[in-house]
Amino acid sequence: MDQPDDTKAEQAILSRIKAMVADEKALREQLTDGSIDVATEQARLGALERELDQCWDLLRQRRAKGEAGEDPGQATVRSEITVEGYTS
């Protein structure tokens, strides 16, 4: 039985988040074992963290649209500047 497109899309976003979290862990391990230097780790971690923030934002948008009776498929990836500008 096929899953609805909304469920597939959400699972794809969650899979990407999981992969990026694993990448973060691998970068920290590479720094610890001397495979990469601090500057490389920080640059790559920064890029990963920004992309992670965008994925989490997209997931929140999709869920909010669904709860509001709107089409979750209309959610879009917002720019890094927009997502990074949010405050808790």
N, CA, C and O atoms as a Maestro MAE file, in Angstrom:
{
 s_m_m2io_version
 :::
 2.0.0
}

f_m_ct {
 s_m_title
 :::
 protein
 m_atom[352] {
  # First column is atom index #
  i_m_mmod_type
  r_m_x_coord
  r_m_y_coord
  r_m_z_coord
  i_m_residue_number
  s_m_chain_name
  s_m_pdb_residue_name
  s_m_pdb_atom_name
  i_m_atomic_number
  :::
  1 25 0.839 -1.186 0.000 1 A "MET " " N  " 7
  2 3 0.000 0.000 0.000 1 A "MET " " CA " 6
  3 2 0.882 1.247 0.000 1 A "MET " " C  " 6
  4 15 1.787 1.371 0.826 1 A "MET " " O  " 8
  5 25 0.623 2.152 -0.909 2 A "ASP " " N  " 7
  6 3 1.409 3.373 -1.018 2 A "ASP " " CA " 6
  7 2 1.045 4.352 0.085 2 A "ASP " " C  " 6
  8 15 -0.093 4.413 0.550 2 A "ASP " " O  " 8
  9 25 2.067 5.123 0.489 3 A "GLN " " N  " 7
  10 3 1.845 6.156 1.486 3 A "GLN " " CA " 6
  11 2 1.435 7.440 0.776 3 A "GLN " " C  " 6
  12 15 1.823 7.674 -0.369 3 A "GLN " " O  " 8
  13 25 0.657 8.265 1.452 4 A "PRO " " N  " 7
  14 3 0.319 9.561 0.859 4 A "PRO " " CA " 6
  15 2 1.596 10.367 0.596 4 A "PRO " " C  " 6
  16 15 2.604 10.202 1.284 4 A "PRO " " O  " 8
  17 25 1.533 11.235 -0.405 5 A "ASP " " N  " 7
  18 3 2.694 12.052 -0.755 5 A "ASP " " CA " 6
  19 2 3.181 12.885 0.424 5 A "ASP " " C  " 6
  20 15 4.386 13.076 0.591 5 A "ASP " " O  " 8
  21 25 2.251 13.385 1.250 6 A "ASP " " N  " 7
  22 3 2.639 14.192 2.403 6 A "ASP " " CA " 6
  23 2 3.501 13.387 3.367 6 A "ASP " " C  " 6
  24 15 4.493 13.894 3.891 6 A "ASP " " O  " 8
  25 25 3.124 12.139 3.600 7 A "THR " " N  " 7
  26 3 3.885 11.280 4.503 7 A "THR " " CA " 6
  27 2 5.255 10.979 3.917 7 A "THR " " C  " 6
  28 15 6.255 10.998 4.633 7 A "THR " " O  " 8
  29 25 5.306 10.702 2.625 8 A "LYS " " N  " 7
  30 3 6.585 10.434 1.964 8 A "LYS " " CA " 6
  31 2 7.500 11.649 2.046 8 A "LYS " " C  " 6
  32 15 8.693 11.517 2.318 8 A "LYS " " O  " 8
  33 25 6.945 12.821 1.813 9 A "ALA " " N  " 7
  34 3 7.746 14.048 1.858 9 A "ALA " " CA " 6
  35 2 8.289 14.281 3.262 9 A "ALA " " C  " 6
  36 15 9.453 14.646 3.428 9 A "ALA " " O  " 8
  37 25 7.452 14.072 4.268 10 A "GLU " " N  " 7
  38 3 7.905 14.265 5.642 10 A "GLU " " CA " 6
  39 2 8.991 13.256 5.996 10 A "GLU " " C  " 6
  40 15 9.974 13.605 6.649 10 A "GLU " " O  " 8
  41 25 8.819 12.015 5.570 11 A "GLN " " N  " 7
  42 3 9.836 11.004 5.835 11 A "GLN " " CA " 6
  43 2 11.151 11.341 5.141 11 A "GLN " " C  " 6
  44 15 12.224 11.095 5.692 11 A "GLN " " O  " 8
  45 25 11.075 11.900 3.947 12 A "ALA " " N  " 7
  46 3 12.288 12.295 3.228 12 A "ALA " " CA " 6
  47 2 13.021 13.408 3.979 12 A "ALA " " C  " 6
  48 15 14.248 13.391 4.077 12 A "ALA " " O  " 8
  49 25 12.273 14.366 4.505 13 A "ILE " " N  " 7
  50 3 12.883 15.452 5.275 13 A "ILE " " CA " 6
  51 2 13.525 14.891 6.538 13 A "ILE " " C  " 6
  52 15 14.655 15.247 6.874 13 A "ILE " " O  " 8
  53 25 12.814 14.021 7.233 14 A "LEU " " N  " 7
  54 3 13.355 13.423 8.458 14 A "LEU " " CA " 6
  55 2 14.589 12.571 8.169 14 A "LEU " " C  " 6
  56 15 15.529 12.555 8.964 14 A "LEU " " O  " 8
  57 25 14.595 11.873 7.052 15 A "SER " " N  " 7
  58 3 15.766 11.073 6.666 15 A "SER " " CA " 6
  59 2 16.964 11.972 6.409 15 A "SER " " C  " 6
  60 15 18.087 11.643 6.792 15 A "SER " " O  " 8
  61 25 16.726 13.108 5.762 16 A "ARG " " N  " 7
  62 3 17.814 14.057 5.493 16 A "ARG " " CA " 6
  63 2 18.347 14.630 6.799 16 A "ARG " " C  " 6
  64 15 19.557 14.790 6.958 16 A "ARG " " O  " 8
  65 25 17.462 14.938 7.725 17 A "ILE " " N  " 7
  66 3 17.888 15.447 9.033 17 A "ILE " " CA " 6
  67 2 18.752 14.409 9.738 17 A "ILE " " C  " 6
  68 15 19.804 14.740 10.284 17 A "ILE " " O  " 8
  69 25 18.315 13.171 9.727 18 A "LYS " " N  " 7
  70 3 19.068 12.091 10.376 18 A "LYS " " CA " 6
  71 2 20.456 11.953 9.750 18 A "LYS " " C  " 6
  72 15 21.442 11.766 10.463 18 A "LYS " " O  " 8
  73 25 20.536 12.043 8.432 19 A "ALA " " N  " 7
  74 3 21.826 11.932 7.745 19 A "ALA " " CA " 6
  75 2 22.749 13.091 8.128 19 A "ALA " " C  " 6
  76 15 23.949 12.895 8.324 19 A "ALA " " O  " 8
  77 25 22.188 14.293 8.234 20 A "MET " " N  " 7
  78 3 23.013 15.447 8.595 20 A "MET " " CA " 6
  79 2 23.505 15.359 10.036 20 A "MET " " C  " 6
  80 15 24.629 15.766 10.329 20 A "MET " " O  " 8
  81 25 22.687 14.839 10.930 21 A "VAL " " N  " 7
  82 3 23.114 14.653 12.319 21 A "VAL " " CA " 6
  83 2 24.265 13.647 12.362 21 A "VAL " " C  " 6
  84 15 25.220 13.830 13.117 21 A "VAL " " O  " 8
  85 25 24.179 12.594 11.560 22 A "ALA " " N  " 7
  86 3 25.270 11.615 11.477 22 A "ALA " " CA " 6
  87 2 26.531 12.273 10.910 22 A "ALA " " C  " 6
  88 15 27.640 11.983 11.360 22 A "ALA " " O  " 8
  89 25 26.362 13.152 9.928 23 A "ASP " " N  " 7
  90 3 27.506 13.878 9.361 23 A "ASP " " CA " 6
  91 2 28.168 14.765 10.414 23 A "ASP " " C  " 6
  92 15 29.394 14.855 10.473 23 A "ASP " " O  " 8
  93 25 27.357 15.417 11.243 24 A "GLU " " N  " 7
  94 3 27.905 16.247 12.325 24 A "GLU " " CA " 6
  95 2 28.759 15.400 13.263 24 A "GLU " " C  " 6
  96 15 29.866 15.789 13.636 24 A "GLU " " O  " 8
  97 25 28.237 14.257 13.630 25 A "LYS " " N  " 7
  98 3 28.971 13.361 14.531 25 A "LYS " " CA " 6
  99 2 30.279 12.920 13.885 25 A "LYS " " C  " 6
  100 15 31.320 12.895 14.541 25 A "LYS " " O  " 8
  101 25 30.229 12.573 12.605 26 A "ALA " " N  " 7
  102 3 31.431 12.134 11.897 26 A "ALA " " CA " 6
  103 2 32.472 13.253 11.847 26 A "ALA " " C  " 6
  104 15 33.665 12.995 12.010 26 A "ALA " " O  " 8
  105 25 32.034 14.484 11.626 27 A "LEU " " N  " 7
  106 3 32.969 15.611 11.602 27 A "LEU " " CA " 6
  107 2 33.661 15.778 12.948 27 A "LEU " " C  " 6
  108 15 34.869 16.009 13.007 27 A "LEU " " O  " 8
  109 25 32.907 15.662 14.010 28 A "ARG " " N  " 7
  110 3 33.500 15.801 15.347 28 A "ARG " " CA " 6
  111 2 34.501 14.676 15.614 28 A "ARG " " C  " 6
  112 15 35.544 14.900 16.228 28 A "ARG " " O  " 8
  113 25 34.180 13.474 15.151 29 A "GLU " " N  " 7
  114 3 35.107 12.349 15.305 29 A "GLU " " CA " 6
  115 2 36.370 12.563 14.473 29 A "GLU " " C  " 6
  116 15 37.472 12.243 14.918 29 A "GLU " " O  " 8
  117 25 36.209 13.102 13.267 30 A "GLN " " N  " 7
  118 3 37.369 13.375 12.415 30 A "GLN " " CA " 6
  119 2 38.277 14.422 13.048 30 A "GLN " " C  " 6
  120 15 39.500 14.327 12.948 30 A "GLN " " O  " 8
  121 25 37.690 15.410 13.694 31 A "LEU " " N  " 7
  122 3 38.490 16.414 14.387 31 A "LEU " " CA " 6
  123 2 39.252 15.767 15.537 31 A "LEU " " C  " 6
  124 15 40.439 16.028 15.732 31 A "LEU " " O  " 8
  125 25 38.567 14.928 16.289 32 A "THR " " N  " 7
  126 3 39.183 14.268 17.434 32 A "THR " " CA " 6
  127 2 40.353 13.384 17.017 32 A "THR " " C  " 6
  128 15 41.384 13.354 17.689 32 A "THR " " O  " 8
  129 25 40.191 12.658 15.901 33 A "ASP " " N  " 7
  130 3 41.274 11.756 15.483 33 A "ASP " " CA " 6
  131 2 42.311 12.433 14.581 33 A "ASP " " C  " 6
  132 15 43.235 11.780 14.097 33 A "ASP " " O  " 8
  133 25 42.156 13.737 14.357 34 A "GLY " " N  " 7
  134 3 43.144 14.490 13.604 34 A "GLY " " CA " 6
  135 2 43.010 14.418 12.097 34 A "GLY " " C  " 6
  136 15 43.898 14.878 11.379 34 A "GLY " " O  " 8
  137 25 41.924 13.854 11.601 35 A "SER " " N  " 7
  138 3 41.717 13.746 10.152 35 A "SER " " CA " 6
  139 2 41.444 15.102 9.507 35 A "SER " " C  " 6
  140 15 41.755 15.315 8.335 35 A "SER " " O  " 8
  141 25 40.861 16.015 10.281 36 A "ILE " " N  " 7
  142 3 40.594 17.365 9.777 36 A "ILE " " CA " 6
  143 2 41.003 18.370 10.842 36 A "ILE " " C  " 6
  144 15 41.115 18.036 12.021 36 A "ILE " " O  " 8
  145 25 41.224 19.604 10.408 37 A "ASP " " N  " 7
  146 3 41.586 20.648 11.370 37 A "ASP " " CA " 6
  147 2 40.330 21.386 11.848 37 A "ASP " " C  " 6
  148 15 39.234 21.185 11.325 37 A "ASP " " O  " 8
  149 25 40.519 22.225 12.833 38 A "VAL " " N  " 7
  150 3 39.400 22.941 13.447 38 A "VAL " " CA " 6
  151 2 38.679 23.826 12.427 38 A "VAL " " C  " 6
  152 15 37.450 23.877 12.413 38 A "VAL " " O  " 8
  153 25 39.429 24.514 11.585 39 A "ALA " " N  " 7
  154 3 38.806 25.415 10.610 39 A "ALA " " CA " 6
  155 2 37.902 24.646 9.651 39 A "ALA " " C  " 6
  156 15 36.801 25.093 9.328 39 A "ALA " " O  " 8
  157 25 38.372 23.491 9.201 40 A "THR " " N  " 7
  158 3 37.572 22.663 8.294 40 A "THR " " CA " 6
  159 2 36.320 22.170 8.995 40 A "THR " " C  " 6
  160 15 35.224 22.217 8.438 40 A "THR " " O  " 8
  161 25 36.491 21.696 10.224 41 A "GLU " " N  " 7
  162 3 35.341 21.197 10.986 41 A "GLU " " CA " 6
  163 2 34.311 22.302 11.190 41 A "GLU " " C  " 6
  164 15 33.115 22.083 10.994 41 A "GLU " " O  " 8
  165 25 34.772 23.486 11.583 42 A "GLN " " N  " 7
  166 3 33.856 24.590 11.855 42 A "GLN " " CA " 6
  167 2 33.113 25.034 10.598 42 A "GLN " " C  " 6
  168 15 31.915 25.317 10.647 42 A "GLN " " O  " 8
  169 25 33.820 25.094 9.478 43 A "ALA " " N  " 7
  170 3 33.175 25.500 8.223 43 A "ALA " " CA " 6
  171 2 32.110 24.491 7.809 43 A "ALA " " C  " 6
  172 15 31.000 24.866 7.433 43 A "ALA " " O  " 8
  173 25 32.455 23.215 7.882 44 A "ARG " " N  " 7
  174 3 31.507 22.185 7.471 44 A "ARG " " CA " 6
  175 2 30.351 22.069 8.458 44 A "ARG " " C  " 6
  176 15 29.208 21.862 8.051 44 A "ARG " " O  " 8
  177 25 30.639 22.201 9.747 45 A "LEU " " N  " 7
  178 3 29.566 22.172 10.748 45 A "LEU " " CA " 6
  179 2 28.614 23.349 10.558 45 A "LEU " " C  " 6
  180 15 27.398 23.195 10.675 45 A "LEU " " O  " 8
  181 25 29.161 24.507 10.269 46 A "GLY " " N  " 7
  182 3 28.315 25.681 10.055 46 A "GLY " " CA " 6
  183 2 27.345 25.473 8.907 46 A "GLY " " C  " 6
  184 15 26.162 25.794 9.015 46 A "GLY " " O  " 8
  185 25 27.853 24.935 7.808 47 A "ALA " " N  " 7
  186 3 26.996 24.675 6.648 47 A "ALA " " CA " 6
  187 2 25.926 23.642 6.987 47 A "ALA " " C  " 6
  188 15 24.764 23.797 6.613 47 A "ALA " " O  " 8
  189 25 26.324 22.589 7.698 48 A "LEU " " N  " 7
  190 3 25.361 21.557 8.099 48 A "LEU " " CA " 6
  191 2 24.291 22.129 9.018 48 A "LEU " " C  " 6
  192 15 23.106 21.841 8.853 48 A "LEU " " O  " 8
  193 25 24.703 22.930 9.977 49 A "GLU " " N  " 7
  194 3 23.744 23.493 10.931 49 A "GLU " " CA " 6
  195 2 22.729 24.404 10.238 49 A "GLU " " C  " 6
  196 15 21.548 24.404 10.585 49 A "GLU " " O  " 8
  197 25 23.197 25.178 9.258 50 A "ARG " " N  " 7
  198 3 22.265 26.048 8.530 50 A "ARG " " CA " 6
  199 2 21.269 25.215 7.725 50 A "ARG " " C  " 6
  200 15 20.078 25.524 7.688 50 A "ARG " " O  " 8
  201 25 21.765 24.157 7.081 51 A "GLU " " N  " 7
  202 3 20.859 23.298 6.313 51 A "GLU " " CA " 6
  203 2 19.891 22.558 7.239 51 A "GLU " " C  " 6
  204 15 18.719 22.382 6.907 51 A "GLU " " O  " 8
  205 25 20.383 22.129 8.390 52 A "LEU " " N  " 7
  206 3 19.507 21.480 9.376 52 A "LEU " " CA " 6
  207 2 18.396 22.428 9.813 52 A "LEU " " C  " 6
  208 15 17.232 22.034 9.894 52 A "LEU " " O  " 8
  209 25 18.754 23.665 10.092 53 A "ASP " " N  " 7
  210 3 17.744 24.651 10.490 53 A "ASP " " CA " 6
  211 2 16.684 24.810 9.404 53 A "ASP " " C  " 6
  212 15 15.495 24.918 9.702 53 A "ASP " " O  " 8
  213 25 17.117 24.824 8.149 54 A "GLN " " N  " 7
  214 3 16.166 24.944 7.043 54 A "GLN " " CA " 6
  215 2 15.250 23.722 6.969 54 A "GLN " " C  " 6
  216 15 14.051 23.857 6.722 54 A "GLN " " O  " 8
  217 25 15.808 22.538 7.181 55 A "CYS " " N  " 7
  218 3 14.982 21.321 7.142 55 A "CYS " " CA " 6
  219 2 13.959 21.311 8.269 55 A "CYS " " C  " 6
  220 15 12.791 20.988 8.052 55 A "CYS " " O  " 8
  221 25 14.403 21.669 9.482 56 A "TRP " " N  " 7
  222 3 13.468 21.714 10.608 56 A "TRP " " CA " 6
  223 2 12.381 22.756 10.356 56 A "TRP " " C  " 6
  224 15 11.213 22.525 10.671 56 A "TRP " " O  " 8
  225 25 12.758 23.895 9.794 57 A "ASP " " N  " 7
  226 3 11.783 24.936 9.483 57 A "ASP " " CA " 6
  227 2 10.763 24.430 8.467 57 A "ASP " " C  " 6
  228 15 9.563 24.656 8.624 57 A "ASP " " O  " 8
  229 25 11.235 23.750 7.431 58 A "LEU " " N  " 7
  230 3 10.335 23.206 6.413 58 A "LEU " " CA " 6
  231 2 9.376 22.193 7.030 58 A "LEU " " C  " 6
  232 15 8.186 22.188 6.717 58 A "LEU " " O  " 8
  233 25 9.895 21.341 7.901 59 A "LEU " " N  " 7
  234 3 9.052 20.347 8.562 59 A "LEU " " CA " 6
  235 2 7.982 21.030 9.416 59 A "LEU " " C  " 6
  236 15 6.819 20.626 9.398 59 A "LEU " " O  " 8
  237 25 8.376 22.065 10.165 60 A "ARG " " N  " 7
  238 3 7.401 22.807 10.984 60 A "ARG " " CA " 6
  239 2 6.346 23.478 10.108 60 A "ARG " " C  " 6
  240 15 5.160 23.467 10.436 60 A "ARG " " O  " 8
  241 25 6.783 24.059 8.996 61 A "GLN " " N  " 7
  242 3 5.826 24.688 8.074 61 A "GLN " " CA " 6
  243 2 4.813 23.672 7.563 61 A "GLN " " C  " 6
  244 15 3.609 23.930 7.561 61 A "GLN " " O  " 8
  245 25 5.308 22.511 7.129 62 A "ARG " " N  " 7
  246 3 4.437 21.474 6.573 62 A "ARG " " CA " 6
  247 2 3.406 21.034 7.611 62 A "ARG " " C  " 6
  248 15 2.220 20.904 7.308 62 A "ARG " " O  " 8
  249 25 3.875 20.809 8.835 63 A "ARG " " N  " 7
  250 3 2.964 20.350 9.888 63 A "ARG " " CA " 6
  251 2 1.939 21.426 10.232 63 A "ARG " " C  " 6
  252 15 0.764 21.121 10.437 63 A "ARG " " O  " 8
  253 25 2.373 22.672 10.296 64 A "ALA " " N  " 7
  254 3 1.447 23.767 10.605 64 A "ALA " " CA " 6
  255 2 0.397 23.915 9.510 64 A "ALA " " C  " 6
  256 15 -0.781 24.123 9.803 64 A "ALA " " O  " 8
  257 25 0.813 23.810 8.266 65 A "LYS " " N  " 7
  258 3 -0.148 23.905 7.163 65 A "LYS " " CA " 6
  259 2 -1.157 22.762 7.233 65 A "LYS " " C  " 6
  260 15 -2.353 22.974 7.029 65 A "LYS " " O  " 8
  261 25 -0.682 21.560 7.518 66 A "GLY " " N  " 7
  262 3 -1.581 20.417 7.632 66 A "GLY " " CA " 6
  263 2 -2.590 20.600 8.747 66 A "GLY " " C  " 6
  264 15 -3.773 20.303 8.578 66 A "GLY " " O  " 8
  265 25 -2.120 21.092 9.898 67 A "GLU " " N  " 7
  266 3 -3.015 21.317 11.036 67 A "GLU " " CA " 6
  267 2 -4.029 22.423 10.750 67 A "GLU " " C  " 6
  268 15 -5.123 22.428 11.313 67 A "GLU " " O  " 8
  269 25 -3.666 23.352 9.881 68 A "ALA " " N  " 7
  270 3 -4.562 24.461 9.536 68 A "ALA " " CA " 6
  271 2 -5.474 24.113 8.362 68 A "ALA " " C  " 6
  272 15 -6.229 24.960 7.884 68 A "ALA " " O  " 8
  273 25 -5.402 22.866 7.900 69 A "GLY " " N  " 7
  274 3 -6.240 22.444 6.788 69 A "GLY " " CA " 6
  275 2 -5.727 22.888 5.430 69 A "GLY " " C  " 6
  276 15 -6.437 22.803 4.429 69 A "GLY " " O  " 8
  277 25 -4.490 23.361 5.402 70 A "GLU " " N  " 7
  278 3 -3.879 23.788 4.145 70 A "GLU " " CA " 6
  279 2 -3.038 22.650 3.574 70 A "GLU " " C  " 6
  280 15 -2.820 21.638 4.238 70 A "GLU " " O  " 8
  281 25 -2.575 22.819 2.356 71 A "ASP " " N  " 7
  282 3 -1.759 21.820 1.675 71 A "ASP " " CA " 6
  283 2 -0.313 21.902 2.165 71 A "ASP " " C  " 6
  284 15 0.359 22.903 1.914 71 A "ASP " " O  " 8
  285 25 0.184 20.870 2.862 72 A "PRO " " N  " 7
  286 3 1.572 20.878 3.325 72 A "PRO " " CA " 6
  287 2 2.574 20.987 2.177 72 A "PRO " " C  " 6
  288 15 3.695 21.463 2.360 72 A "PRO " " O  " 8
  289 25 2.160 20.542 1.001 73 A "GLY " " N  " 7
  290 3 3.034 20.615 -0.163 73 A "GLY " " CA " 6
  291 2 3.338 22.031 -0.610 73 A "GLY " " C  " 6
  292 15 4.233 22.248 -1.427 73 A "GLY " " O  " 8
  293 25 2.598 22.998 -0.080 74 A "GLN " " N  " 7
  294 3 2.841 24.393 -0.426 74 A "GLN " " CA " 6
  295 2 3.935 25.031 0.438 74 A "GLN " " C  " 6
  296 15 4.325 26.175 0.203 74 A "GLN " " O  " 8
  297 25 4.426 24.293 1.431 75 A "ALA " " N  " 7
  298 3 5.530 24.800 2.252 75 A "ALA " " CA " 6
  299 2 6.784 24.868 1.386 75 A "ALA " " C  " 6
  300 15 6.996 24.030 0.510 75 A "ALA " " O  " 8
  301 25 7.601 25.866 1.641 76 A "THR " " N  " 7
  302 3 8.822 26.040 0.861 76 A "THR " " CA " 6
  303 2 10.032 26.196 1.773 76 A "THR " " C  " 6
  304 15 9.919 26.617 2.924 76 A "THR " " O  " 8
  305 25 11.186 25.847 1.229 77 A "VAL " " N  " 7
  306 3 12.431 26.049 1.965 77 A "VAL " " CA " 6
  307 2 12.703 27.545 1.992 77 A "VAL " " C  " 6
  308 15 12.772 28.199 0.952 77 A "VAL " " O  " 8
  309 25 12.854 28.071 3.193 78 A "ARG " " N  " 7
  310 3 13.139 29.497 3.326 78 A "ARG " " CA " 6
  311 2 14.653 29.716 3.325 78 A "ARG " " C  " 6
  312 15 15.423 28.801 3.620 78 A "ARG " " O  " 8
  313 25 15.056 30.906 2.999 79 A "SER " " N  " 7
  314 3 16.482 31.228 2.907 79 A "SER " " CA " 6
  315 2 17.168 31.062 4.262 79 A "SER " " C  " 6
  316 15 16.532 31.111 5.314 79 A "SER " " O  " 8
  317 25 18.492 30.864 4.200 80 A "GLU " " N  " 7
  318 3 19.274 30.774 5.432 80 A "GLU " " CA " 6
  319 2 19.107 32.042 6.261 80 A "GLU " " C  " 6
  320 15 18.995 31.981 7.485 80 A "GLU " " O  " 8
  321 25 19.091 33.179 5.594 81 A "ILE " " N  " 7
  322 3 18.968 34.459 6.301 81 A "ILE " " CA " 6
  323 2 17.657 34.513 7.078 81 A "ILE " " C  " 6
  324 15 17.631 34.958 8.225 81 A "ILE " " O  " 8
  325 25 16.584 34.066 6.463 82 A "THR " " N  " 7
  326 3 15.280 34.069 7.124 82 A "THR " " CA " 6
  327 2 15.277 33.120 8.311 82 A "THR " " C  " 6
  328 15 14.890 33.494 9.418 82 A "THR " " O  " 8
  329 25 15.708 31.895 8.074 83 A "VAL " " N  " 7
  330 3 15.672 30.866 9.116 83 A "VAL " " CA " 6
  331 2 16.624 31.209 10.253 83 A "VAL " " C  " 6
  332 15 16.281 31.030 11.422 83 A "VAL " " O  " 8
  333 25 17.810 31.698 9.928 84 A "GLU " " N  " 7
  334 3 18.791 32.024 10.960 84 A "GLU " " CA " 6
  335 2 18.397 33.272 11.743 84 A "GLU " " C  " 6
  336 15 18.934 33.518 12.823 84 A "GLU " " O  " 8
  337 25 17.465 34.060 11.210 85 A "GLY " " N  " 7
  338 3 17.025 35.270 11.887 85 A "GLY " " CA " 6
  339 2 15.994 35.032 12.971 85 A "GLY " " C  " 6
  340 15 15.650 35.951 13.715 85 A "GLY " " O  " 8
  341 25 15.492 33.795 13.069 86 A "TYR " " N  " 7
  342 3 14.488 33.495 14.088 86 A "TYR " " CA " 6
  343 2 15.124 33.502 15.458 86 A "TYR " " C  " 6
  344 15 16.293 33.148 15.615 86 A "TYR " " O  " 8
  345 25 14.349 33.905 16.448 87 A "THR " " N  " 7
  346 3 14.810 33.839 17.829 87 A "THR " " CA " 6
  347 2 13.884 32.922 18.598 87 A "THR " " C  " 6
  348 15 12.719 32.751 18.239 87 A "THR " " O  " 8
  349 25 14.404 32.343 19.643 88 A "SER " " N  " 7
  350 3 13.609 31.398 20.439 88 A "SER " " CA " 6
  351 2 12.560 32.095 21.250 88 A "SER " " C  " 6
  352 15 11.807 31.444 21.975 88 A "SER " " O  " 8
  :::
 }
 m_bond[351] {
  # First column is bond index #
  i_m_from
  i_m_to
  i_m_order
  :::
  1 1 2 1
  2 2 3 1
  3 3 4 2
  4 3 5 1
  5 5 6 1
  6 6 7 1
  7 7 8 2
  8 7 9 1
  9 9 10 1
  10 10 11 1
  11 11 12 2
  12 11 13 1
  13 13 14 1
  14 14 15 1
  15 15 16 2
  16 15 17 1
  17 17 18 1
  18 18 19 1
  19 19 20 2
  20 19 21 1
  21 21 22 1
  22 22 23 1
  23 23 24 2
  24 23 25 1
  25 25 26 1
  26 26 27 1
  27 27 28 2
  28 27 29 1
  29 29 30 1
  30 30 31 1
  31 31 32 2
  32 31 33 1
  33 33 34 1
  34 34 35 1
  35 35 36 2
  36 35 37 1
  37 37 38 1
  38 38 39 1
  39 39 40 2
  40 39 41 1
  41 41 42 1
  42 42 43 1
  43 43 44 2
  44 43 45 1
  45 45 46 1
  46 46 47 1
  47 47 48 2
  48 47 49 1
  49 49 50 1
  50 50 51 1
  51 51 52 2
  52 51 53 1
  53 53 54 1
  54 54 55 1
  55 55 56 2
  56 55 57 1
  57 57 58 1
  58 58 59 1
  59 59 60 2
  60 59 61 1
  61 61 62 1
  62 62 63 1
  63 63 64 2
  64 63 65 1
  65 65 66 1
  66 66 67 1
  67 67 68 2
  68 67 69 1
  69 69 70 1
  70 70 71 1
  71 71 72 2
  72 71 73 1
  73 73 74 1
  74 74 75 1
  75 75 76 2
  76 75 77 1
  77 77 78 1
  78 78 79 1
  79 79 80 2
  80 79 81 1
  81 81 82 1
  82 82 83 1
  83 83 84 2
  84 83 85 1
  85 85 86 1
  86 86 87 1
  87 87 88 2
  88 87 89 1
  89 89 90 1
  90 90 91 1
  91 91 92 2
  92 91 93 1
  93 93 94 1
  94 94 95 1
  95 95 96 2
  96 95 97 1
  97 97 98 1
  98 98 99 1
  99 99 100 2
  100 99 101 1
  101 101 102 1
  102 102 103 1
  103 103 104 2
  104 103 105 1
  105 105 106 1
  106 106 107 1
  107 107 108 2
  108 107 109 1
  109 109 110 1
  110 110 111 1
  111 111 112 2
  112 111 113 1
  113 113 114 1
  114 114 115 1
  115 115 116 2
  116 115 117 1
  117 117 118 1
  118 118 119 1
  119 119 120 2
  120 119 121 1
  121 121 122 1
  122 122 123 1
  123 123 124 2
  124 123 125 1
  125 125 126 1
  126 126 127 1
  127 127 128 2
  128 127 129 1
  129 129 130 1
  130 130 131 1
  131 131 132 2
  132 131 133 1
  133 133 134 1
  134 134 135 1
  135 135 136 2
  136 135 137 1
  137 137 138 1
  138 138 139 1
  139 139 140 2
  140 139 141 1
  141 141 142 1
  142 142 143 1
  143 143 144 2
  144 143 145 1
  145 145 146 1
  146 146 147 1
  147 147 148 2
  148 147 149 1
  149 149 150 1
  150 150 151 1
  151 151 152 2
  152 151 153 1
  153 153 154 1
  154 154 155 1
  155 155 156 2
  156 155 157 1
  157 157 158 1
  158 158 159 1
  159 159 160 2
  160 159 161 1
  161 161 162 1
  162 162 163 1
  163 163 164 2
  164 163 165 1
  165 165 166 1
  166 166 167 1
  167 167 168 2
  168 167 169 1
  169 169 170 1
  170 170 171 1
  171 171 172 2
  172 171 173 1
  173 173 174 1
  174 174 175 1
  175 175 176 2
  176 175 177 1
  177 177 178 1
  178 178 179 1
  179 179 180 2
  180 179 181 1
  181 181 182 1
  182 182 183 1
  183 183 184 2
  184 183 185 1
  185 185 186 1
  186 186 187 1
  187 187 188 2
  188 187 189 1
  189 189 190 1
  190 190 191 1
  191 191 192 2
  192 191 193 1
  193 193 194 1
  194 194 195 1
  195 195 196 2
  196 195 197 1
  197 197 198 1
  198 198 199 1
  199 199 200 2
  200 199 201 1
  201 201 202 1
  202 202 203 1
  203 203 204 2
  204 203 205 1
  205 205 206 1
  206 206 207 1
  207 207 208 2
  208 207 209 1
  209 209 210 1
  210 210 211 1
  211 211 212 2
  212 211 213 1
  213 213 214 1
  214 214 215 1
  215 215 216 2
  216 215 217 1
  217 217 218 1
  218 218 219 1
  219 219 220 2
  220 219 221 1
  221 221 222 1
  222 222 223 1
  223 223 224 2
  224 223 225 1
  225 225 226 1
  226 226 227 1
  227 227 228 2
  228 227 229 1
  229 229 230 1
  230 230 231 1
  231 231 232 2
  232 231 233 1
  233 233 234 1
  234 234 235 1
  235 235 236 2
  236 235 237 1
  237 237 238 1
  238 238 239 1
  239 239 240 2
  240 239 241 1
  241 241 242 1
  242 242 243 1
  243 243 244 2
  244 243 245 1
  245 245 246 1
  246 246 247 1
  247 247 248 2
  248 247 249 1
  249 249 250 1
  250 250 251 1
  251 251 252 2
  252 251 253 1
  253 253 254 1
  254 254 255 1
  255 255 256 2
  256 255 257 1
  257 257 258 1
  258 258 259 1
  259 259 260 2
  260 259 261 1
  261 261 262 1
  262 262 263 1
  263 263 264 2
  264 263 265 1
  265 265 266 1
  266 266 267 1
  267 267 268 2
  268 267 269 1
  269 269 270 1
  270 270 271 1
  271 271 272 2
  272 271 273 1
  273 273 274 1
  274 274 275 1
  275 275 276 2
  276 275 277 1
  277 277 278 1
  278 278 279 1
  279 279 280 2
  280 279 281 1
  281 281 282 1
  282 282 283 1
  283 283 284 2
  284 283 285 1
  285 285 286 1
  286 286 287 1
  287 287 288 2
  288 287 289 1
  289 289 290 1
  290 290 291 1
  291 291 292 2
  292 291 293 1
  293 293 294 1
  294 294 295 1
  295 295 296 2
  296 295 297 1
  297 297 298 1
  298 298 299 1
  299 299 300 2
  300 299 301 1
  301 301 302 1
  302 302 303 1
  303 303 304 2
  304 303 305 1
  305 305 306 1
  306 306 307 1
  307 307 308 2
  308 307 309 1
  309 309 310 1
  310 310 311 1
  311 311 312 2
  312 311 313 1
  313 313 314 1
  314 314 315 1
  315 315 316 2
  316 315 317 1
  317 317 318 1
  318 318 319 1
  319 319 320 2
  320 319 321 1
  321 321 322 1
  322 322 323 1
  323 323 324 2
  324 323 325 1
  325 325 326 1
  326 326 327 1
  327 327 328 2
  328 327 329 1
  329 329 330 1
  330 330 331 1
  331 331 332 2
  332 331 333 1
  333 333 334 1
  334 334 335 1
  335 335 336 2
  336 335 337 1
  337 337 338 1
  338 338 339 1
  339 339 340 2
  340 339 341 1
  341 341 342 1
  342 342 343 1
  343 343 344 2
  344 343 345 1
  345 345 346 1
  346 346 347 1
  347 347 348 2
  348 347 349 1
  349 349 350 1
  350 350 351 1
  351 351 352 2
  :::
 }
}
